[in-house]
Amino acid sequence: MSDLSAFPITKKWPAKNPDILQLYSLPTPNGVKLAIALEELGLAYEPHRIEFGPDGVKSPEFISLNPNGRIPAIIDPNGPDGRPIGLFESGAILVYLAEKTGKLIPADAAGRYETLAWVMFQMSGVGPMFGQFGHFHKFAADKVANNPYPAERYRDESRRLLSILEERLKDRQWIMGDEYTIADITTFPWIRGADIFYGGREALGYADFPSVMAWLERCVARPASQKGLEIPAKA
Ligand SMILES: N[C@@H](CCC(=O)N[C@@H](CS)C(=O)NCC(=O)O)C(=O)O
């Protein structure tokens, strides 16, 4: 049986089965990516639901795994050289899972680098810009009631990013063409989430991006997405 005692997070959220991958997350746009990927890959994992706030993401036990205090994070008892590894940052974990299994990423070098470029596009662009849009459009709307500039700025930048995706997906089934990859898995929860969590469908003008909408439907319809979008469920 694997010994995960070197990871303080396992004291607060004990592993029932320490031989399988431990997922610490919440079903947010960043949080669902890994359950979706793990379901696609058919890898065994144990989900732990980590709430926002001092008893969850900001607790010392969680911070010991992710100094940035944000979900998602993992411990893989079967990491490189057969030793346990702890990881944070959803994009890095997706790359780790794809490389570990040789799946969800093209086998050829050029396709692999192109996939990484689209993963970075989400991590550095879509996630932060959509997140700020959601903040000003919904969560802090009362704080900027007299100043439309912040919501407009992030709305326009989010729409610009959507137009890049629209161009990419015009003649492709998935971001990388015929192959469903971690580029799709990292991106679609954000496009879905901006509508579901922020009520942003109209403000972002989703109707202007028909190829993105059709791709989003294809992504969400996958059985692995249907499962992963709900994990970790409420106890
Ligand atoms: N770049 C990070 C971002 C993670 C992130 O922002 N997670 C959010 C939920 S989607 C979070 O944990 N927020 C908690 C907080 O800010 O206190 C990743 O992709 O893993």
The ligand as a Tripos MOL2 file, in Angstrom:
@<TRIPOS>MOLECULE
LIG
   20    19     1     0     0
SMALL
NO_CHARGES

@<TRIPOS>ATOM
      1 N1         -4.4290   28.7040  -12.6560 N.3       1 LIG1
      2 C1         -5.0780   27.9150  -11.6410 C.3       1 LIG1
      3 C2         -6.3130   28.6430  -11.1950 C.3       1 LIG1
      4 C3         -7.0550   27.8710  -10.1230 C.3       1 LIG1
      5 C4         -8.2230   28.6850   -9.5870 C.2       1 LIG1
      6 O1         -8.3310   29.9090   -9.8110 O.2       1 LIG1
      7 N2         -9.1010   28.0170   -8.8470 N.am      1 LIG1
      8 C5        -10.2290   28.6910   -8.2420 C.3       1 LIG1
      9 C6        -11.5240   27.9650   -8.5710 C.3       1 LIG1
     10 S1        -11.8520   27.9310  -10.3220 S.3       1 LIG1
     11 C7        -10.0500   28.7100   -6.7320 C.2       1 LIG1
     12 O2         -9.6160   27.7310   -6.1540 O.2       1 LIG1
     13 N3        -10.4110   29.8130   -6.0580 N.am      1 LIG1
     14 C8        -10.3550   29.8880   -4.6420 C.3       1 LIG1
     15 C9         -9.8970   31.2210   -4.1410 C.2       1 LIG1
     16 O3         -9.5700   32.0880   -4.9650 O.co2     1 LIG1
     17 O4         -9.8390   31.3800   -2.9250 O.co2     1 LIG1
     18 C10        -5.4160   26.5260  -12.2140 C.2       1 LIG1
     19 O5         -5.7820   26.4640  -13.3900 O.co2     1 LIG1
     20 O6         -5.2880   25.5220  -11.4950 O.co2     1 LIG1
@<TRIPOS>BOND
     1     1     2 1
     2     2     3 1
     3     2    18 1
     4     3     4 1
     5     4     5 1
     6     5     6 2
     7     5     7 1
     8     7     8 1
     9     8     9 1
    10     8    11 1
    11     9    10 1
    12    11    12 2
    13    11    13 1
    14    13    14 1
    15    14    15 1
    16    15    16 2
    17    15    17 1
    18    18    19 2
    19    18    20 1
@<TRIPOS>SUBSTRUCTURE
     1 LIG1         1 GROUP 0 **** ****
